[in-house]
Amino acid sequence: KPKRAARPPPPRSFVGRAPCRLRPSSRAAMGDALSSCTGGDKDQNQKFERDGENSLAGGPKVDRGCTDIICIPLFALAQLVFIAVTIMGMADGNPQKLYKPRDLSGAYCGVAENWNNGPDLTQQTKLTYTMNVTSMADSVMKQTICSTQASKVMLGLLTTQAEKDQYLCDCCISPCKKCDGALEFGTQLRSASDLTNTVTARMAELTDPSKAKDLLSPGGANGMAFSSESFWREMTKYFNQVCLPQCVANSSSTRAYVYMPPSDSEYYQWWTTLLNATGSGDDLQSLKDVVSSAFTFTALSEDVCPYDPSWCVPFPGIQLSEMTAGSDYCTFQIASDVMGALGDTAANAFESLGMEAFKGAATESFGSWVGDFQASLDSFIITAVLSFVIGVVFLVLLRFFIGICVWLAVVSTIFMFFVFGYFLFVRSHQCEGASLLDTGHQVSVAIVVAAKTSVADTLSGTDAPSEAMTGDGVDYRGRQMYTRYGKKCLVWETQDVMPWYRAENYTVLSPANTTKSFCRNPYQATDDNKAKTIWCITSDPDVAWEECLPIGVIQPECTQGYAITGQSMRDALWYSSFVVWALGGVWVIVIICFVNRIRLAIALNKVAASYLATNPSTVLIPVVQAFVAILWCLCWFYSASYLLSQVPDNYTPKGAYATYAEAYGTESPCSTFEYGDHCTAIPGACIDKWPSGGVWRDPDCDIQGNTTKCWRCSQPRYTMDWRFGVSFFVFLWNNAFNVALGQTLIAMAVGLWFFSANKSGMPVVLRAVRTVLRYHIGTVAFGSFIVALVEFIRYLMKYFEKQAQMRKNRCVVVLLKAVQCCLWCFEKCLKFLNKNAYIQTALMGTNFCTSARNAFALILRNVLRFGTVAVLGNAIRMIGFLCIMSSTGVVGYILMREMHPDISPFMPVLLFLMMAYVVSKLYMNVFGLAVDTCLQCFLAVEEMGLCSECVPGCLKNFASSVGRKSSETPRSSG
């Protein structure tokens, strides 16, 4: 009895798989952490084939195992390290330092222990403003000590000629190298009575609140010193930022502050000499009485204002209030009695200028921005939800407008060549004082008129008269009837705008039957007013007359000069315009030659749209991704706020410095690419590294011998150490992992759908999730690690660049910028290769390195197709980015202004845009990955010579010819 033939094994379900197992090649290479880069099958880089290891005849490979599994524990270890550094940061970090208001010395309002023995500001929670006595009384002090009356007294007190010469030079009474001329005070005080009356009146406006209206009025004793527009624009110069319990300082007790010039001022020596003088004489006693009485201010008590009394003098005529209810920041307005004296219009104008100055000065760096983000967290969450909705709406609309978007992308590239070339052409002959739009309008009119006239002459067969003219155009006899900006000219003999311009009055306009409405320059030899070129009376009722250009003159000479002064630069722009237009022409030819590839790109985009239409659940992948990304960003920002706020006690020098330049440093006077000894800049002791703090003048100066040191450093709000570096790398890795996982999932789903016969009822998304999570998490982690590493190195170079900037090393700054540019290009190429490698992993089940090698070989075999699809796909994705980001930014800004009007919207809106970029990137990855996966699936069909039965409808025409050649060797399709 013959043996029964062996029953063929039942078809294996793609999902009904055994538990995860390693491929043989992977098990053999487990001894090496990166074995997947050297292991794998030797023939995996061959073309797709109908039978064998490289076949996709039945769709994505069913027989697959776990890939790059060694990367999974490494990825988990990175998360544990992130948790560890977060716990370390929470032990001694204080996120409030990122957004708490700070006074002018860098001390935090509402904080008990401030750096470098700073004041206890536990009760002082409001950042408000007091008068900067040094700046306000400076001009009065100089007028007092350097007046004619005071000079007579001072020269009598000084004992040596060297002291007298130094005093005369410091006050610019005698010519010396430090002075350009005598100091100007408006009134020279030549007698004791003049000095007493003037100084007392001026200082009374500063010390007596009842005279505040005179202080801010031009009619006061101080004249325009504190009432001009420049004063209000520079208000931050005349205020001190201090912390007080309330914006309106109410103190039951006060203290007196007697003004003294700063210890490092050249006038300090002469002021103390005068105060300490023990001689007799009416002039000396009168001067001392004025100095000791008129320069005495009333300061807030120390329990309310725990600073030096010079920082605690209220500013007269200014009322302070909370910016918004409950805000820790105070704003100001002019007092009602002062407003009545100034007038509402002037007072409101000055108040607006002052608030703008404060707004600019209140803007701090990254630390306060992070604080703004924390304070506006509710609006961030609402905007994030709305960003999801905006992304879904865009993908739904994209299905219906994909054809328009593709052709729009093609046409827009041609249009960009034309516009850019036209910009260069117009810019090369832009006249001084003329806008670019006006110049472009003029050129356009000249071209259109010349073309219209040439066509009309050709059709009529008439000979065109000469358009030549010399000088002011009195000899012009051409036929121009449009002005240089395209306005139609009126007939000279019938116009009634300027009826005296007739042929009978001007020879240039005769004979009338031939002059018609042509541009001319009619004038009599005895006329005082003569146009400089030809002109005409226009038909525009708002423009009576306008100059003309002869027909054919496209770029007239600019008699007043050019916007670009260099002739060589103008020539370069002019020639470059034709080069760009030539490239545009070549691009048009390329598009014509590549019309089939463009049609294929359009078909692939339509297939991707069809996939999204039949599998709308795919949209859930970027929704989940975006949700995870936002949660991760929130967690990381929270963690980073602790890590950033850990500023070491010894990070900033605690000592004092003699000069501002010593503390802050100097700037190079040279341009970017100018070098030499004269370009040397010196870093400051306080600003020698990044992040950097600030510099402030301490009224309590350190005096060491003959050196007075008043300048001190303030700490930055945040710093970056190795713990933040670890946290930031994990942040980049998790973001890249999130993107890579979505790419692999979508590629797997599209591959299953592409090769399935039933394209409407197959749960491809669920199968893709099961397969990728079971077999390829290691590959996702491996590929995302490489991307995160390159990104981290690029950001590290940016960090080093900032350090070099602080150290004033311009050469290293330029070098690091170049390195960052190269890394950016490498990163873009790497991400493109990784994306195609994930598609290979989804289709073939290979590890990352093998997939990357196969993807690279496939790209080389079909480089033109990949290039065409990539160019058009990038244009479509760019449209998606702009739509989603702009819509999210506008919605977020509106929410910010409504929910948090007291917070600067800069950082929150910037974060909204960053979040919208992440969301739009995830959403557009759905469509982009669908297109790229369909391209690789189509190429597999082509190289395997399969028929078009399972190919989606839009690609059947492209695949049918391949099916007829199934017996031939697959061609290299380019």
Secondary structure by P-SEA (a helix, b strand, c coil): cccccccccccccccccccccccaaaaaacccccccccccccccccccccccccccccccccccccccccaaaaaaaaaaaaaaaaaaaaacccccccccccccccccccccccccccccccccccccccccccccaaaaaaaaaacaaaaaaaaaacccaaaaaaaaaaaccccccccccccccccccccaaaaaaaaaaaaaaaccccccccccccccccccccccaaaaaaccccccccccccccccccbbbbbbbbccccccaaaaaaaaaacccccaaaaaaaaaaacccbbbbcccccccccccccccccccccccccccccbbbbbccaaaaaaacaaaaaaaaaaaaaaaaaaacccaaaaaaaaaaaaaaaaaaaaaaaaaaaaaaaaaaacaaaaaaaaaaaaaaaaaaaaaaaaaaacccccccaaaaaaaaaaaaaaaaaaaaaaaaaccccccccccccccccccccccccccccccccccccccccccccccccccccccccccccccccccccccccccccccccccccbbbbbcccccccccccccccccaaaaaaaaaaaaaaaaaaaaaaaaaaaaaaaaaaaaaaaaaaaaaaaaccaaaaaaaaaaaaaaaaaaaaaaaaaaaaaccccccccccccccccccbbbbbcccccccccccbbbbccccccccccbbbbbcccccccccccccccccccccccaaaaaaaaaaaaaaaaaaaaaaaaaaaaaaaaaacccccccaaaaaaaaaaaaccaaaaaaaaaaaaaaaaaaaaaaaaaaaaaaacaaaaaaaaaaaaaaaaaaaaaaaaaaaaaaaaaaaccccaaaaaaaaaaaaaacaaaaaaaaaaaaaaaaaaaaaaaaaaaaaaaaaaaaccccccaaaaaaaaaaaaaaaaaaaaaaaaaaaaaaaaaaaaaaaaccccccccccccccaaaaaaaccccccccc
